[in-house]
Amino acid sequence: MQLGLAGCRSREPELFPPVARDLSELYLAAGKPDPDALVFPDAKGRHLRRQNWRQRTWVPALRGADVSYFRPYDLRHTCATLLIYEGRTVNEVAQHLGHRDPGFSARTYQHIYSDAANRRVPINEAILVARRRTVDVRATAR
């Protein structure tokens, strides 16, 4: 699977089960396209341009979820935190994030590792709880 942003290195990230289910539903809803097709292509089936995607998809999605703006890149830090809280090793976190040097990951997320022993949370559970909170907040805001 390729995510389809121009300029990104192509690799196959580990998909957490809730995300894999979402992508499976998207795949089925799209009529089972070629498995090598981009998941999020532009209107002509090519790689998206980051700025177009940010303005046409990201910003409206944040508004629709009533979430303050943050950079898509910040999700890497969220992912790293979830991996660490689940108990993944520095090497596993580095590999998942595409860091060649596990020492870089250790230095970058040292503050998370020092707190992680007190916060063991399976990633799947964290994703599902966050989704429920988002739905609850949106329901009470109406």
N, C-alpha and C positions, 0 to 999 in steps of 0.2 A: 504494500500500500504506500502510495506517495501522497503527501498532503497538498502539494501543488502550489507552493509559494515560490516565485522566481528568486533565485539567488540562495536558496537553502540547500545545504548538503542533503543528498538523498540517503536515508537510512530507515530502518524499520523499528520504530519505537515499541516498547512493551505496551500493550493495551490493557488497561485495567478493566475487569469485567463490566462495570456499568457503562464505560465508554465504548467497549466492544459491542455491547447490546445496542447502544445508540447508533453506532456506525452500521450494524447489521440492518437495523430498521430503515436507515437512510438508503442503504443499498437496495433493499427490497422495494421501498417506495419509489426508487428511481428506475425500477424495472430490471434489476439485475444487470447493470452495465458491465462492460469488460473489466475484469478484476485488476488489470493494469492501468485502468483509466484513473485520472486524478479525482480525488474525493471532492475537492472544492475548486473546480476550474472556473475560468472566466466564461463569458457568454459564447465564445468560439471554441471552448474545450481546451484552451491553453492555460499555462501557469498564470495565476493571479499576480497582479502588481500589488505590493504591500500597501501603498498609499490608497489605492482604489478599494482594496479589501477593508482597510481601516475605516475609511469614510462611509462606504456603502453597507458594511456588515457589522464590524466591531462596535463602532460608536452607537448605531441604532440598537444593537443587542443590549449594550450596557444601559442605554436609556430605557428600553423596554423592561429590563430587569430592575430598574430603579437603583442602579449601582453607580457610584462615582467613577469617573474615568480612571483607568490605570492602563499601563502599557501591556500589550499582549506578552511581551518578554517577561514581565513580572510573574507570569504563570509558571515559568521555569523554577522560580524560587519557591512557589507554592508546591510544585511537584517534588522538588528536593526535600522540602520540609515533610511532606507526606511520606516519602520513602524513608527518611530518617526516623520519623515517629513510628513507622512500621517495624523498624529494627534492621533495616538494610545496612550493609557494611559500606565503608567509604568507597571501596572499589566498585561495589554495585551501583552506588549513587553516581560515581564518576562515569561509569559505562553508560548508564541510562541517559545522563545529560550530555554525553559526547565529549567529556573532558579527557584529554590524553593523560593528564597528570592527576592522579588521585589526591596528591598533596594540595593541588589547587582547590579541589572540592572540600578537603578537610579544613583548609584555611578559611574558605568562603563561608562554610556552614558550621564552623566551630561552635558558635553560640547556640545553634540548634542541637548539636550533638550533646552539649553539656546539659541540656534540658530534657533530652529525649528519654532518658531512663525513667523519668516520671510520667511519660505520656505515650505509652504504647497503644497505638490505634491502627487497626487494619485499614489499608487504603480504601477498600470497597466500602467499609462502614463510614469512613470520613466523607466520601463522596455522597453517599446516600443521605447522611445526616445534613450535609450542606444543602443538598437539593430540597429536603423537607423544610429547612429553615427559610430558603428562598421562597418557596411556595407559601409558607405561613406568613411571612412578612408581606408578600404581595397581596394575600387574601385580606389581611387586617388593614392594609392601606386603602382598601376600596370602600 
